[in-house]
Amino acid sequence: MINFNFGLCHANGRVQQWSVVVASAIALSLGSCTSNPASNSSESAPAQSSPVAVTDQLQVVTTFLPITQFTKAVAGERAQVTQLLPTNVGPHDYQAKPEDAQKLSQADVLVQNGLEMEEFLEDLVKNANNANLKVIDSSQGVKTIAAEAIAGHDHDHEHEAEAEEKQAEAGHEHGEFNPHIWLDPKRAIQQVENIRDGLIAADPSGKETYTANAAAFIKQLQDLDAETAKMLQPYTGKTFVAFHDFAPYFAQSYNLKASFLVDVPEENPSPQDVKRITDEVKESNLKTILTEPQAGESAFSALAKDLNVKISTFNPLETGSSEALQPEYYLTVMRQNAKSLVTAFGGSTQSVLPVWAPGSIAIVPPRVGARF
């Protein structure tokens, strides 16, 4: 007995898989995906000897890494999850291509972070012309932080105008609320719940699977949150300064204070940007600079040497390798981020109560071009 799988076209262009159990070989004419069969196309194929089983898998498109990680955790094997952006390109750098609209035209569900993180989606969805596409906004109901309320917005007006002009040229700036909610495990749980509910609405027969998968991942997120809170508790009220604004939700969640210098990193930080970082480090007695994995230490080694500070890493999870698509990657990286923060504060991740060393930390920008 041999099993063959043939892709037959669904009404909306999506492929259905038909499993055929073979008893003997016959000639089978294979039609095209149009309403008119192609009479001249035929090839040898097995005959059907039992009822055909349809396994019509839900087609889900996600935007960037954390949204893919959360969606894969909920969907499991029940749905086909495809990320729209290349794994090494963040939402701020993404340039839509015609084939991306084609992906959406064939999808059942689109999952996004929301909060204007994916500004490119509006035109892309419109061009896809898929009236049946269901969009899940994972930020729905999540408690947000207003952009203007975040420390770091109090630049002088001249610099603020310059920054806004650069952001406009780059084609992106954050909206009314900071969008980086996925960096707080508590809010990530809400995102997972939103994704679960959205997938159930799109595929009601998968409710049991989606509910069970979501519950399992939420338990892992709760464990992550508890571990992180315990690890960072000795540093309550301490400040770290980010070059840009990905850190406020993480800081708020663990009773830290986060500040930043610019909303979105520029292609080429100006001398004024460098001076502002230098002044902030000196005035706050910062001890460690946290770069991001997309940038090597070389970009900031001179600055760190001049200021007599160390260099460490904090990963905002917007880009990565193909391995970063998996849910476990989120858990691993967030644990490493917490450890990096403890080390930067002067503590030890090996002890139950890390030893406090005075000083805060600064998170400086990645290599220019990788914006978060």
Stockholm file with secondary structure:
# STOCKHOLM 1.0

chainA/1-372         MINFNFGLCHANGRVQQWSVVVASAIALSLGSCTSNPASNSSESAPAQSSPVAVTDQLQVVTTFLPITQFTKAVAGERAQVTQLLPTNVGPHDYQAKPEDAQKLSQADVLVQNGLEMEEFLEDLVKNANNANLKVIDSSQGVKTIAAEAIAGHDHDHEHEAEAEEKQAEAGHEHGEFNPHIWLDPKRAIQQVENIRDGLIAADPSGKETYTANAAAFIKQLQDLDAETAKMLQPYTGKTFVAFHDFAPYFAQSYNLKASFLVDVPEENPSPQDVKRITDEVKESNLKTILTEPQAGESAFSALAKDLNVKISTFNPLETGSSEALQPEYYLTVMRQNAKSLVTAFGGSTQSVLPVWAPGSIAIVPPRVGARF
#=GR chainA/1-372 SS CCEEEEEEECTTSCEEEEEEEEEEEEEECCCCSSSSCCTTCCEEEEEECSCCEECCCEEEEECSHHHHHHHHHHHTTSEEEEESSCTTCCTTTCCCCHHHHHHHHTCSEEEECCTTSCTTHHHHHHHHTCTTCEEEETTTTCCCCBGGGSTTCCCCHHHHHHHHHHHHHHTCCCCSBCCCGGGSHHHHHHHHHHHHHHHHHHCGGGHHHHHHHHHHHHHHHHHHHHHHHHHHGGGTTCEEEESSSSCHHHHHHTTCEEEESCSSCCSSCCHHHHHHHHHHHHHHTCCEEEECTTSCTHHHHHHHHHHTCEEEECCCSSCCCGGGGSHHHHHHHHHHHHHHHHHHHTCCTTSSSCCCCSCCEEECCCSTTCCC
#=GC SS_cons         CCEEEEEEECTTSCEEEEEEEEEEEEEECCCCSSSSCCTTCCEEEEEECSCCEECCCEEEEECSHHHHHHHHHHHTTSEEEEESSCTTCCTTTCCCCHHHHHHHHTCSEEEECCTTSCTTHHHHHHHHTCTTCEEEETTTTCCCCBGGGSTTCCCCHHHHHHHHHHHHHHTCCCCSBCCCGGGSHHHHHHHHHHHHHHHHHHCGGGHHHHHHHHHHHHHHHHHHHHHHHHHHGGGTTCEEEESSSSCHHHHHHTTCEEEESCSSCCSSCCHHHHHHHHHHHHHHTCCEEEECTTSCTHHHHHHHHHHTCEEEECCCSSCCCGGGGSHHHHHHHHHHHHHHHHHHHTCCTTSSSCCCCSCCEEECCCSTTCCC
//
